[in-house]
Amino acid sequence: MPISPESLPALEANNLPAIVILGTGGTIAAAAASVANTTDYALAHGVEAVIQAVPQVHSIASVSGEQVVNVSSQEINNSVLLTLAKRVNALLQSDSVDGVVITHGTDTIEETAYFLNLVIKSTKPVVLVGAMRPSTALSADGPLNLLDAVAVAASSTSHGMGVLMVLNGRVGSARHMVKTHTMGTDAFTGQEYGVIGSVIDGKVDFHAAPLRAHTVHCDFDVSLLDALPDVDILYGFQGAGSALFEAAISAGAKGIIFAATGNGTLSEAAKKGALLAQARGVAFVRSTRVASGTVSIKGNDIEFNTVASNSLNPQKARILLSLALTLTNDRTRLQDYFDRY
Ligand code: SIN
């Protein structure tokens, strides 16, 4: 649906790419009491202040800011994801917007990025960026991360690459980038599948393109959605019983992601949980608590009506299952989504 002109941002008329920066909060917008403090801080700024701290963005793009929410990313929920996705889709439909950057807390940035990767209906660049250190830290990483993110969003080489994440000079696909450290500025990597590019001295350099289906190649349409099915993540450990499966199903979960041991192994208690899920029409995905590697399809997936998460970690598997359940809860079709997306 076309967007009305008054809902478009005021972008300067020049020859620079027009980039809208959508603020959602996070450490990139936070401040601490001392310059040496890198871990104890609070949200302090809106997106305009985050942009003002990096005036250099205006020499590479015509930039405008818009606040979507201003929260720490553990507060981002399905409702915010849908609002954000609809706004990004609306902006990118306009000929006067060339790309979108989203500032976001790093704790759940990988989930939002993967959600957008599955629902954005445009080949224009969408780049998520955050910071591991607050804006007041002596060596804050937010400003350079933001400048790099705008450079990626403004680059013609970023078109058709799906949703991207830019942190610490690395460009990664939303499908693969994960947080691997609680506080280091080097917290994000693409694990087995690597990062796909870099930004060095402002120069964007891609080395690979994501092959998994993304954006315009995905089946999901958020314009038809006001809510997403509830999907819970349950964690596997020695001696775990089936009570948590029963609780999640009784509470109304439409899907369960099991962060299982190893290659998505089901304990006897988890098998009981899977059979209960099947009896109640609840989808069950075997993911893993292991940091990297693929969860493979097994012979007994049919017997237990389970789906293998492929290389999606539990939090990204939750995003895909929530969207997939808006179209089907057939096990074979769900497995197909996990194999292709
Ligand atoms: C958050 O995710 O909002 C807090 C942590 C961060 O941004 O690094």
py3Dmol code that shows the C-alpha trace and the ligand (Angstrom):
import py3Dmol

protein = """\
ATOM      1  CA  MET A   1       0.000   0.000   0.000  1.00  0.00           C
ATOM      2  CA  PRO A   2       1.502   3.433  -0.916  1.00  0.00           C
ATOM      3  CA  ILE A   3       2.334   5.683   2.032  1.00  0.00           C
ATOM      4  CA  SER A   4       1.005   9.186   2.275  1.00  0.00           C
ATOM      5  CA  PRO A   5       3.551  11.983   1.672  1.00  0.00           C
ATOM      6  CA  GLU A   6       3.094  13.465   5.175  1.00  0.00           C
ATOM      7  CA  SER A   7       4.348  10.228   6.729  1.00  0.00           C
ATOM      8  CA  LEU A   8       7.645  10.511   4.864  1.00  0.00           C
ATOM      9  CA  PRO A   9      10.671  11.977   6.647  1.00  0.00           C
ATOM     10  CA  ALA A  10      12.064  15.360   5.618  1.00  0.00           C
ATOM     11  CA  LEU A  11      15.178  14.421   3.688  1.00  0.00           C
ATOM     12  CA  GLU A  12      17.484  17.012   2.161  1.00  0.00           C
ATOM     13  CA  ALA A  13      17.340  17.301  -1.619  1.00  0.00           C
ATOM     14  CA  ASN A  14      20.896  16.528  -2.705  1.00  0.00           C
ATOM     15  CA  ASN A  15      22.594  13.754  -4.578  1.00  0.00           C
ATOM     16  CA  LEU A  16      23.457  11.711  -1.510  1.00  0.00           C
ATOM     17  CA  PRO A  17      21.527   8.512  -0.793  1.00  0.00           C
ATOM     18  CA  ALA A  18      18.542   9.189   1.482  1.00  0.00           C
ATOM     19  CA  ILE A  19      18.831   7.084   4.629  1.00  0.00           C
ATOM     20  CA  VAL A  20      16.270   7.007   7.436  1.00  0.00           C
ATOM     21  CA  ILE A  21      17.645   6.052  10.863  1.00  0.00           C
ATOM     22  CA  LEU A  22      14.991   4.400  13.024  1.00  0.00           C
ATOM     23  CA  GLY A  23      15.800   4.486  16.754  1.00  0.00           C
ATOM     24  CA  THR A  24      14.698   1.717  19.100  1.00  0.00           C
ATOM     25  CA  GLY A  25      17.032   2.329  22.072  1.00  0.00           C
ATOM     26  CA  GLY A  26      19.827   0.132  23.452  1.00  0.00           C
ATOM     27  CA  THR A  27      23.326   0.862  24.688  1.00  0.00           C
ATOM     28  CA  ILE A  28      24.079   3.004  21.633  1.00  0.00           C
ATOM     29  CA  ALA A  29      21.587   5.480  23.196  1.00  0.00           C
ATOM     30  CA  ALA A  30      22.740   5.022  26.812  1.00  0.00           C
ATOM     31  CA  ALA A  31      24.902   7.025  29.222  1.00  0.00           C
ATOM     32  CA  ALA A  32      26.889   6.090  32.349  1.00  0.00           C
ATOM     33  CA  ALA A  33      27.979   8.117  35.367  1.00  0.00           C
ATOM     34  CA  SER A  34      31.691   7.890  34.518  1.00  0.00           C
ATOM     35  CA  VAL A  35      33.765   7.673  31.347  1.00  0.00           C
ATOM     36  CA  ALA A  36      35.414   4.501  32.657  1.00  0.00           C
ATOM     37  CA  ASN A  37      32.063   2.802  33.125  1.00  0.00           C
ATOM     38  CA  THR A  38      31.246   0.399  30.295  1.00  0.00           C
ATOM     39  CA  THR A  39      28.664  -1.907  31.893  1.00  0.00           C
ATOM     40  CA  ASP A  40      26.494   0.011  34.370  1.00  0.00           C
ATOM     41  CA  TYR A  41      24.449   2.595  32.487  1.00  0.00           C
ATOM     42  CA  ALA A  42      20.948   3.644  31.501  1.00  0.00           C
ATOM     43  CA  LEU A  43      19.106   4.683  28.357  1.00  0.00           C
ATOM     44  CA  ALA A  44      19.533   8.445  28.059  1.00  0.00           C
ATOM     45  CA  HIS A  45      19.085   9.633  24.480  1.00  0.00           C
ATOM     46  CA  GLY A  46      16.676   9.611  21.598  1.00  0.00           C
ATOM     47  CA  VAL A  47      17.720   8.857  18.047  1.00  0.00           C
ATOM     48  CA  GLU A  48      18.276  12.546  17.198  1.00  0.00           C
ATOM     49  CA  ALA A  49      21.004  12.811  19.862  1.00  0.00           C
ATOM     50  CA  VAL A  50      22.555   9.550  18.643  1.00  0.00           C
ATOM     51  CA  ILE A  51      22.750  11.017  15.122  1.00  0.00           C
ATOM     52  CA  GLN A  52      24.017  14.412  16.342  1.00  0.00           C
ATOM     53  CA  ALA A  53      26.971  12.673  17.984  1.00  0.00           C
ATOM     54  CA  VAL A  54      28.127  11.553  14.518  1.00  0.00           C
ATOM     55  CA  PRO A  55      27.883  14.615  12.214  1.00  0.00           C
ATOM     56  CA  GLN A  56      30.064  12.775   9.681  1.00  0.00           C
ATOM     57  CA  VAL A  57      27.006  10.756   8.567  1.00  0.00           C
ATOM     58  CA  HIS A  58      25.791  13.871   6.758  1.00  0.00           C
ATOM     59  CA  SER A  59      28.728  13.794   4.362  1.00  0.00           C
ATOM     60  CA  ILE A  60      27.846  10.300   3.103  1.00  0.00           C
ATOM     61  CA  ALA A  61      24.050  10.375   3.169  1.00  0.00           C
ATOM     62  CA  SER A  62      21.022  12.591   3.495  1.00  0.00           C
ATOM     63  CA  VAL A  63      19.983  11.408   6.932  1.00  0.00           C
ATOM     64  CA  SER A  64      16.805  11.778   8.963  1.00  0.00           C
ATOM     65  CA  GLY A  65      15.883  10.168  12.284  1.00  0.00           C
ATOM     66  CA  GLU A  66      12.674   8.699  13.592  1.00  0.00           C
ATOM     67  CA  GLN A  67      12.011   7.123  16.992  1.00  0.00           C
ATOM     68  CA  VAL A  68      10.024   3.881  16.861  1.00  0.00           C
ATOM     69  CA  VAL A  69      10.471   2.916  20.538  1.00  0.00           C
ATOM     70  CA  ASN A  70      13.187   3.777  23.054  1.00  0.00           C
ATOM     71  CA  VAL A  71      13.829   0.681  25.144  1.00  0.00           C
ATOM     72  CA  SER A  72      16.503  -1.783  26.108  1.00  0.00           C
ATOM     73  CA  SER A  73      16.265  -4.636  23.666  1.00  0.00           C
ATOM     74  CA  GLN A  74      15.096  -7.225  26.197  1.00  0.00           C
ATOM     75  CA  GLU A  75      11.808  -5.245  26.067  1.00  0.00           C
ATOM     76  CA  ILE A  76      11.369  -5.677  22.305  1.00  0.00           C
ATOM     77  CA  ASN A  77       8.380  -7.964  21.759  1.00  0.00           C
ATOM     78  CA  ASN A  78       6.285  -9.260  18.851  1.00  0.00           C
ATOM     79  CA  SER A  79       4.202  -6.100  18.804  1.00  0.00           C
ATOM     80  CA  VAL A  80       7.308  -3.903  18.388  1.00  0.00           C
ATOM     81  CA  LEU A  81       8.656  -6.260  15.705  1.00  0.00           C
ATOM     82  CA  LEU A  82       5.445  -5.893  13.699  1.00  0.00           C
ATOM     83  CA  THR A  83       5.371  -2.087  14.105  1.00  0.00           C
ATOM     84  CA  LEU A  84       9.001  -1.804  13.055  1.00  0.00           C
ATOM     85  CA  ALA A  85       8.619  -4.106  10.056  1.00  0.00           C
ATOM     86  CA  LYS A  86       5.538  -2.242   8.801  1.00  0.00           C
ATOM     87  CA  ARG A  87       7.342   1.101   9.123  1.00  0.00           C
ATOM     88  CA  VAL A  88      10.433  -0.165   7.283  1.00  0.00           C
ATOM     89  CA  ASN A  89       8.279  -1.602   4.485  1.00  0.00           C
ATOM     90  CA  ALA A  90       6.370   1.685   4.188  1.00  0.00           C
ATOM     91  CA  LEU A  91       9.562   3.771   4.064  1.00  0.00           C
ATOM     92  CA  LEU A  92      11.247   1.564   1.484  1.00  0.00           C
ATOM     93  CA  GLN A  93       8.229   1.722  -0.810  1.00  0.00           C
ATOM     94  CA  SER A  94       8.932   5.411  -1.248  1.00  0.00           C
ATOM     95  CA  ASP A  95      11.206   6.544  -4.089  1.00  0.00           C
ATOM     96  CA  SER A  96      12.588   9.192  -1.750  1.00  0.00           C
ATOM     97  CA  VAL A  97      14.111   6.634   0.668  1.00  0.00           C
ATOM     98  CA  ASP A  98      17.187   4.645  -0.404  1.00  0.00           C
ATOM     99  CA  GLY A  99      17.842   2.650   2.744  1.00  0.00           C
ATOM    100  CA  VAL A 100      17.102   2.236   6.442  1.00  0.00           C
ATOM    101  CA  VAL A 101      19.412   1.976   9.463  1.00  0.00           C
ATOM    102  CA  ILE A 102      17.971   0.747  12.766  1.00  0.00           C
ATOM    103  CA  THR A 103      19.714   1.487  16.056  1.00  0.00           C
ATOM    104  CA  HIS A 104      19.007  -1.333  18.519  1.00  0.00           C
ATOM    105  CA  GLY A 105      20.201  -2.887  21.768  1.00  0.00           C
ATOM    106  CA  THR A 106      22.662  -5.662  21.098  1.00  0.00           C
ATOM    107  CA  ASP A 107      21.075  -8.212  23.448  1.00  0.00           C
ATOM    108  CA  THR A 108      18.294  -9.135  21.017  1.00  0.00           C
ATOM    109  CA  ILE A 109      19.431  -7.360  17.843  1.00  0.00           C
ATOM    110  CA  GLU A 110      19.958 -10.706  16.097  1.00  0.00           C
ATOM    111  CA  GLU A 111      16.277 -11.607  16.612  1.00  0.00           C
ATOM    112  CA  THR A 112      14.943  -8.323  15.229  1.00  0.00           C
ATOM    113  CA  ALA A 113      17.381  -8.482  12.324  1.00  0.00           C
ATOM    114  CA  TYR A 114      16.323 -12.020  11.398  1.00  0.00           C
ATOM    115  CA  PHE A 115      12.627 -11.117  11.719  1.00  0.00           C
ATOM    116  CA  LEU A 116      13.085  -8.207   9.304  1.00  0.00           C
ATOM    117  CA  ASN A 117      15.145 -10.442   6.998  1.00  0.00           C
ATOM    118  CA  LEU A 118      12.042 -12.636   6.641  1.00  0.00           C
ATOM    119  CA  VAL A 119       9.390  -9.934   6.182  1.00  0.00           C
ATOM    120  CA  ILE A 120      10.851  -6.874   4.437  1.00  0.00           C
ATOM    121  CA  LYS A 121       9.504  -6.570   0.900  1.00  0.00           C
ATOM    122  CA  SER A 122      12.336  -4.597  -0.652  1.00  0.00           C
ATOM    123  CA  THR A 123      15.827  -5.113  -2.015  1.00  0.00           C
ATOM    124  CA  LYS A 124      16.977  -1.749  -0.607  1.00  0.00           C
ATOM    125  CA  PRO A 125      19.488  -1.951   2.247  1.00  0.00           C
ATOM    126  CA  VAL A 126      18.261  -2.424   5.818  1.00  0.00           C
ATOM    127  CA  VAL A 127      21.073  -2.309   8.376  1.00  0.00           C
ATOM    128  CA  LEU A 128      20.861  -2.933  12.124  1.00  0.00           C
ATOM    129  CA  VAL A 129      23.482  -1.399  14.374  1.00  0.00           C
ATOM    130  CA  GLY A 130      24.176  -1.213  18.097  1.00  0.00           C
ATOM    131  CA  ALA A 131      26.971  -0.644  20.553  1.00  0.00           C
ATOM    132  CA  MET A 132      28.501  -2.648  23.351  1.00  0.00           C
ATOM    133  CA  ARG A 133      29.572   0.485  25.264  1.00  0.00           C
ATOM    134  CA  PRO A 134      27.453   3.484  26.287  1.00  0.00           C
ATOM    135  CA  SER A 135      27.853   6.814  24.516  1.00  0.00           C
ATOM    136  CA  THR A 136      29.763   8.258  27.509  1.00  0.00           C
ATOM    137  CA  ALA A 137      32.523   5.602  27.579  1.00  0.00           C
ATOM    138  CA  LEU A 138      36.073   6.751  26.785  1.00  0.00           C
ATOM    139  CA  SER A 139      36.189   4.300  23.883  1.00  0.00           C
ATOM    140  CA  ALA A 140      32.508   4.170  22.950  1.00  0.00           C
ATOM    141  CA  ASP A 141      31.944   1.971  19.893  1.00  0.00           C
ATOM    142  CA  GLY A 142      28.527   3.391  18.948  1.00  0.00           C
ATOM    143  CA  PRO A 143      29.616   6.405  16.878  1.00  0.00           C
ATOM    144  CA  LEU A 144      31.880   4.497  14.487  1.00  0.00           C
ATOM    145  CA  ASN A 145      29.386   1.628  14.305  1.00  0.00           C
ATOM    146  CA  LEU A 146      26.679   4.135  13.284  1.00  0.00           C
ATOM    147  CA  LEU A 147      28.902   5.782  10.673  1.00  0.00           C
ATOM    148  CA  ASP A 148      29.757   2.340   9.260  1.00  0.00           C
ATOM    149  CA  ALA A 149      26.087   1.319   9.225  1.00  0.00           C
ATOM    150  CA  VAL A 150      25.108   4.441   7.282  1.00  0.00           C
ATOM    151  CA  ALA A 151      27.962   3.751   4.837  1.00  0.00           C
ATOM    152  CA  VAL A 152      26.605   0.224   4.283  1.00  0.00           C
ATOM    153  CA  ALA A 153      23.005   1.443   3.904  1.00  0.00           C
ATOM    154  CA  ALA A 154      24.172   4.102   1.426  1.00  0.00           C
ATOM    155  CA  SER A 155      26.251   1.684  -0.641  1.00  0.00           C
ATOM    156  CA  SER A 156      24.853   0.352  -3.920  1.00  0.00           C
ATOM    157  CA  THR A 157      26.696  -2.919  -3.178  1.00  0.00           C
ATOM    158  CA  SER A 158      24.330  -3.593  -0.266  1.00  0.00           C
ATOM    159  CA  HIS A 159      21.227  -3.934  -2.458  1.00  0.00           C
ATOM    160  CA  GLY A 160      19.670  -7.396  -2.537  1.00  0.00           C
ATOM    161  CA  MET A 161      21.827  -8.633   0.358  1.00  0.00           C
ATOM    162  CA  GLY A 162      18.929  -9.087   2.776  1.00  0.00           C
ATOM    163  CA  VAL A 163      18.928  -7.458   6.183  1.00  0.00           C
ATOM    164  CA  LEU A 164      22.440  -6.757   7.442  1.00  0.00           C
ATOM    165  CA  MET A 165      24.074  -6.142  10.800  1.00  0.00           C
ATOM    166  CA  VAL A 166      27.068  -3.853  11.169  1.00  0.00           C
ATOM    167  CA  LEU A 167      29.186  -3.825  14.320  1.00  0.00           C
ATOM    168  CA  ASN A 168      32.908  -3.548  14.966  1.00  0.00           C
ATOM    169  CA  GLY A 169      33.769  -3.047  11.289  1.00  0.00           C
ATOM    170  CA  ARG A 170      32.035  -6.284  10.299  1.00  0.00           C
ATOM    171  CA  VAL A 171      29.061  -6.678   7.983  1.00  0.00           C
ATOM    172  CA  GLY A 172      27.012  -9.796   8.650  1.00  0.00           C
ATOM    173  CA  SER A 173      23.842 -11.369   7.338  1.00  0.00           C
ATOM    174  CA  ALA A 174      20.904 -11.232   9.763  1.00  0.00           C
ATOM    175  CA  ARG A 175      20.498 -14.982   9.162  1.00  0.00           C
ATOM    176  CA  HIS A 176      23.855 -15.823  10.693  1.00  0.00           C
ATOM    177  CA  MET A 177      25.142 -13.034  12.951  1.00  0.00           C
ATOM    178  CA  VAL A 178      24.956 -13.920  16.654  1.00  0.00           C
ATOM    179  CA  LYS A 179      26.096 -12.368  19.903  1.00  0.00           C
ATOM    180  CA  THR A 180      28.928 -14.435  21.358  1.00  0.00           C
ATOM    181  CA  HIS A 181      30.249 -12.252  24.187  1.00  0.00           C
ATOM    182  CA  THR A 182      28.466 -10.451  27.028  1.00  0.00           C
ATOM    183  CA  MET A 183      30.474  -7.212  26.905  1.00  0.00           C
ATOM    184  CA  GLY A 184      33.360  -7.215  24.407  1.00  0.00           C
ATOM    185  CA  THR A 185      33.165  -4.814  21.470  1.00  0.00           C
ATOM    186  CA  ASP A 186      33.985  -7.862  19.315  1.00  0.00           C
ATOM    187  CA  ALA A 187      30.792  -9.589  20.457  1.00  0.00           C
ATOM    188  CA  PHE A 188      29.217 -10.408  17.067  1.00  0.00           C
ATOM    189  CA  THR A 189      30.301 -13.058  14.601  1.00  0.00           C
ATOM    190  CA  GLY A 190      28.725 -15.176  11.891  1.00  0.00           C
ATOM    191  CA  GLN A 191      29.963 -18.406  13.551  1.00  0.00           C
ATOM    192  CA  GLU A 192      30.433 -21.258  11.008  1.00  0.00           C
ATOM    193  CA  TYR A 193      29.155 -19.192   8.114  1.00  0.00           C
ATOM    194  CA  GLY A 194      31.212 -16.107   8.748  1.00  0.00           C
ATOM    195  CA  VAL A 195      30.730 -12.428   8.233  1.00  0.00           C
ATOM    196  CA  ILE A 196      30.097 -11.340   4.658  1.00  0.00           C
ATOM    197  CA  GLY A 197      31.877  -8.024   4.511  1.00  0.00           C
ATOM    198  CA  SER A 198      33.709  -5.247   6.280  1.00  0.00           C
ATOM    199  CA  VAL A 199      33.804  -1.488   6.592  1.00  0.00           C
ATOM    200  CA  ILE A 200      37.389  -0.245   6.714  1.00  0.00           C
ATOM    201  CA  ASP A 201      38.066   3.501   6.853  1.00  0.00           C
ATOM    202  CA  GLY A 202      34.518   4.056   5.608  1.00  0.00           C
ATOM    203  CA  LYS A 203      34.891   1.735   2.604  1.00  0.00           C
ATOM    204  CA  VAL A 204      32.263  -0.998   2.317  1.00  0.00           C
ATOM    205  CA  ASP A 205      33.694  -4.269   1.038  1.00  0.00           C
ATOM    206  CA  PHE A 206      31.557  -7.412   0.535  1.00  0.00           C
ATOM    207  CA  HIS A 207      33.195 -10.842   0.263  1.00  0.00           C
ATOM    208  CA  ALA A 208      30.088 -13.032   0.010  1.00  0.00           C
ATOM    209  CA  ALA A 209      26.314 -12.865  -0.410  1.00  0.00           C
ATOM    210  CA  PRO A 210      23.718 -14.680   1.732  1.00  0.00           C
ATOM    211  CA  LEU A 211      22.179 -17.661  -0.075  1.00  0.00           C
ATOM    212  CA  ARG A 212      19.307 -18.426   2.321  1.00  0.00           C
ATOM    213  CA  ALA A 213      15.955 -17.001   1.188  1.00  0.00           C
ATOM    214  CA  HIS A 214      15.392 -13.474   2.493  1.00  0.00           C
ATOM    215  CA  THR A 215      13.225 -10.350   2.113  1.00  0.00           C
ATOM    216  CA  VAL A 216      11.399 -10.360  -1.247  1.00  0.00           C
ATOM    217  CA  HIS A 217      11.912 -14.133  -1.583  1.00  0.00           C
ATOM    218  CA  CYS A 218      10.079 -15.022   1.649  1.00  0.00           C
ATOM    219  CA  ASP A 219       6.410 -16.033   2.015  1.00  0.00           C
ATOM    220  CA  PHE A 220       5.539 -13.895   5.042  1.00  0.00           C
ATOM    221  CA  ASP A 221       3.421 -10.746   4.825  1.00  0.00           C
ATOM    222  CA  VAL A 222       3.301  -8.596   7.966  1.00  0.00           C
ATOM    223  CA  SER A 223       0.743  -6.247   6.423  1.00  0.00           C
ATOM    224  CA  LEU A 224      -1.806  -8.990   7.158  1.00  0.00           C
ATOM    225  CA  LEU A 225      -0.680  -9.477  10.775  1.00  0.00           C
ATOM    226  CA  ASP A 226      -1.590  -7.720  14.042  1.00  0.00           C
ATOM    227  CA  ALA A 227      -0.109 -10.383  16.301  1.00  0.00           C
ATOM    228  CA  LEU A 228       2.145 -13.422  16.125  1.00  0.00           C
ATOM    229  CA  PRO A 229       1.544 -16.889  17.594  1.00  0.00           C
ATOM    230  CA  ASP A 230       3.239 -17.454  20.982  1.00  0.00           C
ATOM    231  CA  VAL A 231       6.338 -19.594  20.740  1.00  0.00           C
ATOM    232  CA  ASP A 232       8.277 -20.535  23.884  1.00  0.00           C
ATOM    233  CA  ILE A 233      11.897 -21.636  24.216  1.00  0.00           C
ATOM    234  CA  LEU A 234      12.642 -24.460  26.675  1.00  0.00           C
ATOM    235  CA  TYR A 235      16.160 -25.400  27.722  1.00  0.00           C
ATOM    236  CA  GLY A 236      17.510 -28.953  27.910  1.00  0.00           C
ATOM    237  CA  PHE A 237      19.749 -30.095  30.766  1.00  0.00           C
ATOM    238  CA  GLN A 238      20.679 -33.287  32.664  1.00  0.00           C
ATOM    239  CA  GLY A 239      17.681 -34.520  34.613  1.00  0.00           C
ATOM    240  CA  ALA A 240      15.171 -32.089  33.055  1.00  0.00           C
ATOM    241  CA  GLY A 241      11.604 -33.313  33.373  1.00  0.00           C
ATOM    242  CA  SER A 242       8.570 -32.732  31.178  1.00  0.00           C
ATOM    243  CA  ALA A 243       6.881 -30.182  33.486  1.00  0.00           C
ATOM    244  CA  LEU A 244       8.076 -27.181  31.466  1.00  0.00           C
ATOM    245  CA  PHE A 245       6.607 -28.641  28.254  1.00  0.00           C
ATOM    246  CA  GLU A 246       3.295 -29.188  30.039  1.00  0.00           C
ATOM    247  CA  ALA A 247       3.401 -25.636  31.427  1.00  0.00           C
ATOM    248  CA  ALA A 248       4.158 -24.025  28.056  1.00  0.00           C
ATOM    249  CA  ILE A 249       1.421 -25.983  26.292  1.00  0.00           C
ATOM    250  CA  SER A 250      -1.126 -25.289  29.068  1.00  0.00           C
ATOM    251  CA  ALA A 251      -0.252 -21.574  28.923  1.00  0.00           C
ATOM    252  CA  GLY A 252      -1.246 -21.533  25.255  1.00  0.00           C
ATOM    253  CA  ALA A 253       2.029 -21.760  23.329  1.00  0.00           C
ATOM    254  CA  LYS A 254       1.406 -22.555  19.667  1.00  0.00           C
ATOM    255  CA  GLY A 255       5.015 -23.608  19.199  1.00  0.00           C
ATOM    256  CA  ILE A 256       7.953 -24.814  21.275  1.00  0.00           C
ATOM    257  CA  ILE A 257      11.619 -24.387  20.502  1.00  0.00           C
ATOM    258  CA  PHE A 258      13.622 -26.933  22.452  1.00  0.00           C
ATOM    259  CA  ALA A 259      17.179 -25.746  23.104  1.00  0.00           C
ATOM    260  CA  ALA A 260      18.244 -29.355  23.346  1.00  0.00           C
ATOM    261  CA  THR A 261      21.595 -30.905  24.149  1.00  0.00           C
ATOM    262  CA  GLY A 262      23.987 -31.721  21.287  1.00  0.00           C
ATOM    263  CA  ASN A 263      22.474 -32.278  17.857  1.00  0.00           C
ATOM    264  CA  GLY A 264      18.950 -31.511  19.077  1.00  0.00           C
ATOM    265  CA  THR A 265      18.746 -34.741  21.079  1.00  0.00           C
ATOM    266  CA  LEU A 266      15.445 -35.597  22.780  1.00  0.00           C
ATOM    267  CA  SER A 267      15.610 -37.047  26.309  1.00  0.00           C
ATOM    268  CA  GLU A 268      12.802 -39.386  27.371  1.00  0.00           C
ATOM    269  CA  ALA A 269      11.156 -36.427  29.156  1.00  0.00           C
ATOM    270  CA  ALA A 270      11.480 -34.278  26.031  1.00  0.00           C
ATOM    271  CA  LYS A 271       9.939 -37.073  23.926  1.00  0.00           C
ATOM    272  CA  LYS A 272       6.976 -36.998  26.310  1.00  0.00           C
ATOM    273  CA  GLY A 273       6.823 -33.232  25.796  1.00  0.00           C
ATOM    274  CA  ALA A 274       6.942 -33.638  22.026  1.00  0.00           C
ATOM    275  CA  LEU A 275       4.103 -36.190  22.053  1.00  0.00           C
ATOM    276  CA  LEU A 276       2.010 -33.908  24.281  1.00  0.00           C
ATOM    277  CA  ALA A 277       2.704 -31.036  21.866  1.00  0.00           C
ATOM    278  CA  GLN A 278       1.619 -33.187  18.935  1.00  0.00           C
ATOM    279  CA  ALA A 279      -1.608 -34.202  20.727  1.00  0.00           C
ATOM    280  CA  ARG A 280      -2.419 -30.515  21.358  1.00  0.00           C
ATOM    281  CA  GLY A 281      -1.496 -29.308  17.852  1.00  0.00           C
ATOM    282  CA  VAL A 282       1.591 -27.444  19.096  1.00  0.00           C
ATOM    283  CA  ALA A 283       4.606 -27.298  16.774  1.00  0.00           C
ATOM    284  CA  PHE A 284       7.896 -28.584  18.214  1.00  0.00           C
ATOM    285  CA  VAL A 285      11.311 -27.577  16.877  1.00  0.00           C
ATOM    286  CA  ARG A 286      14.552 -29.233  17.968  1.00  0.00           C
ATOM    287  CA  SER A 287      17.260 -26.589  18.232  1.00  0.00           C
ATOM    288  CA  THR A 288      20.382 -26.796  20.365  1.00  0.00           C
ATOM    289  CA  ARG A 289      22.029 -25.168  23.347  1.00  0.00           C
ATOM    290  CA  VAL A 290      25.386 -25.713  21.580  1.00  0.00           C
ATOM    291  CA  ALA A 291      26.844 -22.456  20.258  1.00  0.00           C
ATOM    292  CA  SER A 292      27.430 -23.529  16.668  1.00  0.00           C
ATOM    293  CA  GLY A 293      26.659 -26.294  14.195  1.00  0.00           C
ATOM    294  CA  THR A 294      23.556 -27.658  12.526  1.00  0.00           C
ATOM    295  CA  VAL A 295      20.726 -29.693  14.050  1.00  0.00           C
ATOM    296  CA  SER A 296      20.083 -32.409  11.493  1.00  0.00           C
ATOM    297  CA  ILE A 297      16.840 -34.127  10.501  1.00  0.00           C
ATOM    298  CA  LYS A 298      16.465 -37.530  12.197  1.00  0.00           C
ATOM    299  CA  GLY A 299      14.472 -40.660  11.444  1.00  0.00           C
ATOM    300  CA  ASN A 300      12.251 -40.220  14.516  1.00  0.00           C
ATOM    301  CA  ASP A 301      11.200 -36.652  13.611  1.00  0.00           C
ATOM    302  CA  ILE A 302       8.119 -38.179  11.986  1.00  0.00           C
ATOM    303  CA  GLU A 303       7.247 -40.273  15.081  1.00  0.00           C
ATOM    304  CA  PHE A 304       7.579 -37.270  17.427  1.00  0.00           C
ATOM    305  CA  ASN A 305       6.259 -34.689  14.938  1.00  0.00           C
ATOM    306  CA  THR A 306       9.432 -32.641  15.410  1.00  0.00           C
ATOM    307  CA  VAL A 307      11.239 -30.223  13.120  1.00  0.00           C
ATOM    308  CA  ALA A 308      15.023 -29.784  13.018  1.00  0.00           C
ATOM    309  CA  SER A 309      16.175 -26.168  13.367  1.00  0.00           C
ATOM    310  CA  ASN A 310      18.987 -26.468  10.822  1.00  0.00           C
ATOM    311  CA  SER A 311      21.632 -23.903  11.847  1.00  0.00           C
ATOM    312  CA  LEU A 312      19.240 -21.516  13.612  1.00  0.00           C
ATOM    313  CA  ASN A 313      19.948 -20.994  17.292  1.00  0.00           C
ATOM    314  CA  PRO A 314      16.906 -21.142  19.618  1.00  0.00           C
ATOM    315  CA  GLN A 315      16.182 -17.404  19.569  1.00  0.00           C
ATOM    316  CA  LYS A 316      16.280 -17.188  15.764  1.00  0.00           C
ATOM    317  CA  ALA A 317      14.321 -20.452  15.467  1.00  0.00           C
ATOM    318  CA  ARG A 318      11.601 -18.815  17.592  1.00  0.00           C
ATOM    319  CA  ILE A 319      11.366 -15.936  15.121  1.00  0.00           C
ATOM    320  CA  LEU A 320      11.025 -18.249  12.109  1.00  0.00           C
ATOM    321  CA  LEU A 321       8.518 -20.561  13.807  1.00  0.00           C
ATOM    322  CA  SER A 322       6.334 -17.598  14.893  1.00  0.00           C
ATOM    323  CA  LEU A 323       6.126 -16.405  11.299  1.00  0.00           C
ATOM    324  CA  ALA A 324       5.783 -19.876   9.776  1.00  0.00           C
ATOM    325  CA  LEU A 325       2.883 -20.664  12.122  1.00  0.00           C
ATOM    326  CA  THR A 326       0.943 -17.772  10.606  1.00  0.00           C
ATOM    327  CA  LEU A 327       0.770 -19.898   7.433  1.00  0.00           C
ATOM    328  CA  THR A 328       0.881 -23.540   8.528  1.00  0.00           C
ATOM    329  CA  ASN A 329       1.505 -25.949  11.377  1.00  0.00           C
ATOM    330  CA  ASP A 330       2.106 -28.889   9.079  1.00  0.00           C
ATOM    331  CA  ARG A 331       5.413 -30.520  10.098  1.00  0.00           C
ATOM    332  CA  THR A 332       6.685 -31.048   6.551  1.00  0.00           C
ATOM    333  CA  ARG A 333       6.024 -27.448   5.530  1.00  0.00           C
ATOM    334  CA  LEU A 334       7.604 -26.152   8.726  1.00  0.00           C
ATOM    335  CA  GLN A 335      10.706 -28.287   8.064  1.00  0.00           C
ATOM    336  CA  ASP A 336      10.851 -26.864   4.561  1.00  0.00           C
ATOM    337  CA  TYR A 337      10.943 -23.315   5.985  1.00  0.00           C
ATOM    338  CA  PHE A 338      13.748 -24.283   8.363  1.00  0.00           C
ATOM    339  CA  ASP A 339      15.672 -25.891   5.499  1.00  0.00           C
ATOM    340  CA  ARG A 340      15.363 -22.890   3.156  1.00  0.00           C
ATOM    341  CA  TYR A 341      15.170 -19.780   5.374  1.00  0.00           C
TER     342      TYR A 341
END
"""
ligand_1 = """\
8
SIN
C 20.222 -3.797 25.105
O 20.248 -4.799 24.400
O 19.341 -2.940 25.017
C 21.279 -3.583 26.130
C 22.613 -4.093 25.726
C 23.186 -3.423 24.517
O 22.589 -2.656 23.800
O 24.382 -3.719 24.282
"""
view = py3Dmol.view(width=600, height=400)
view.addModel(protein, "pdb")
view.setStyle({"model": 0}, {"cartoon": {"style": "trace"}})
view.addModel(ligand_1, "xyz")
view.setStyle({"model": 1}, {"stick": {}})
view.zoomTo()
view.show()
